Amino acid sequence: MFDSQNCSWCRRWDQEVGGGYAASEEGQRAPLRRVDISRAAASGVHLARSVNATPTFVLVQDGAEVGRITGYPGADFFWGQLGEMLEQFAPAERRRPVPERERSAALR
């Protein structure tokens, strides 16, 4: 998670999602590491493109970005987008097709 001290949306994420994130299934599969946006270049992650907004959630595999959520418009959006990203990188036996209805809702 790329954030900044003055980011009101980061604080909202903390209040709505952050407290239970580590204990969630998603949090177990994609542990959260916080990086101040001013230190993005020194994060040790090979980013697909620069990080220009907070919060930005970057899914990393083998040190490289494989997915990204920019912004935080609410918990439902966050969990839906994160679930979709994690599903793409699940072992083949754990993948399930995402119903079109869920996919469409997550993209709004």
N, C-alpha and C positions, 0 to 999 in steps of 0.2 A: 504494500500500500504506500503510494507516494502521497504525502500529506504536507501540511504546513501548520505552524503554530496558530496562524490567524484564520484558518479555514473553518467557517461555520458549518459547511456540509460534512467535513470530517468529524466534527463534534456530534453532529446529528447521527452519522453512521455509528460512532462510538455508543451513543445512547440507545439506538434502535437495534443494532446488530452486534456491535463489538463485545458486549458483555458475555454473550453466549457463543460467539464464533468459534473459539478454540475447542469447545466441547462438542460442537456440531460435527456431523459426518463430513461435511465440506471442509471444516476447519482441520479435521484430522488428515484429510487428503491433501489439502493445500494450506499448510501452516502460514500464518500471517507474519510478515516481516515489515516493519514500518521504516520508511526512508524519507527524510525531509526532501522536498522537491529541489531545494538548492544543492543537494548532494546526489542528484540522480545520475550524473555522469560517473560518479565514483562508487556507484552501488554494487558494482561487480556483476551486473546483469547485462547481457547483450540485448539491448532494447531494439525493437524493430523500427521505432521512430522516437523522437524526443518526447518527454513528458512535459506538457504545458499547462495542465490543469490539476487541481486537487479536489477531491481525492481521485487518484487513478490507481486501479487495481490491476496488477500485471501478473498473469499466470506464467510461471517459469518452470521449464523442464531442462535439465542438464545445463543450467546457467544461461539459457536463452529464452526470450519471450516467445510464448506460444499462444497467448490470448490476452485481451485487455478489456477492462470496463472503465470508461472515462466518465467521471461524475457520479453523483449519488442522488437520484430522484426519489428514493424510498426503498424500504426493505423488500417489498414484493419484486421490484425491478432487479435489485441486487441479487437476491437469491435465485431468481429465474435465470438471469444471465450467467451467474456463476455455475449453476447446475448444468446449463447448456455447455459451457466451456469444459467443465470437468467430464461430462459425458463423452465429449470428443476424444478425450485422452484416457478414458477408462480402458482397461484390458478388454479385448474383444468379447470375452465371455460375460462381462458385466454391462455391456452396452445395451441400451434399449432404444427403440425408435422414439423420438419425441413427437407426440401427436401434433398435427398442424395447428390445432387450437392453442396448445401451449406455446408453440414456437411463435405464433403470431402475437400472442399476448406479451411474451417476453421481449419482442422487438419494438413494441410501442413505447 
